[in-house]
Amino acid sequence: MNRTNGKIAEKSKEKFIAALLSLMKTFTYRDITITQIAQEAMLSRRTFYRLFETKDSILEQYLLQLFGQLAAMYQQNGKKDYWDAAPLFFSFWKSQEQFLMLLKDNHMLYTLLEHQDEYYKVLLLSKDNSHPVIVNNPHLPYMTAYSMGGLINTLIQWVENDMKDEPSDFLTYIHSIYKNA
């Protein structure tokens, strides 16, 4: 693919993502069709199927982008420790509150957990492409389940509570439990 086509494809993907998110403000996710998404994006269904398999793949793409942004924030801020990075994790997701509420309203917060392995790799690879947790490590699924599962389930609980609580409060409490365990 030449660079022009690559740029056009990326712009088209962004239009499809924006279209889906816009439609989710009015319609339930389940009721949104590919035709609606294509019309909202002002692109063809053919273009949609060239770039995505399903509307779920739009959400997967968007979530990978968000975790990529989070990884860039970690790298920028030099966050290496789990407890040092956790406040940044919640700060980032607070900036995505509108999207998270769309997921909540559509009973789709579980999608945050569906691809946690991929998200974890994005976060780890942002630090070091040869990170020992990724390279030939048979225990990666356990590490992912423990660290990302805990963060994402805490995020889901926070969103279910309409993000009213201050993350520093519940993180301090959780950290104190781990320190004293």
FENQUIRA-V423419 format. One line per field, one symbol per residue. psi: psi as a letter, one per 30 degrees, with the letter a starting at -180 (. if undefined). burial: I if it has 9 or more other ideal C-beta (glycine too) atoms within 8 Angstrom, else O. A space follows every 10 residues. Layout:
psi: ???
burial: ???
//
This chain:
psi: kleeeeeeee eeeeeeeeee eeeffelkee fkleeeeeee fhlleeeeff flelfefeee eeeeeeeeee eeeeeeghje kefefeeeee eefefgeeee eeeefghgff fffeheeeee eeeeffejfg kffejhjfge eeeeeeeeee eeeeeeeeee gghelkeeef eeeeeeeeef .
burial: OOOOOIOOIO OIIOIIIIII IIIIOOOOIO OIOIOIIIOI IOIOOOIIIO IIOOIOIIII IIIIIIIIII IIIIIOOOIO OOOIIIIIII IIIIOIIOII IIIIOIOIIO IIIOIIIIII IIIIIIIOOO IOOIOOIOOI OOIIIOIIIO IIIIIIOIIO OOIOOOIOOI IOOIIOOOOO O
//
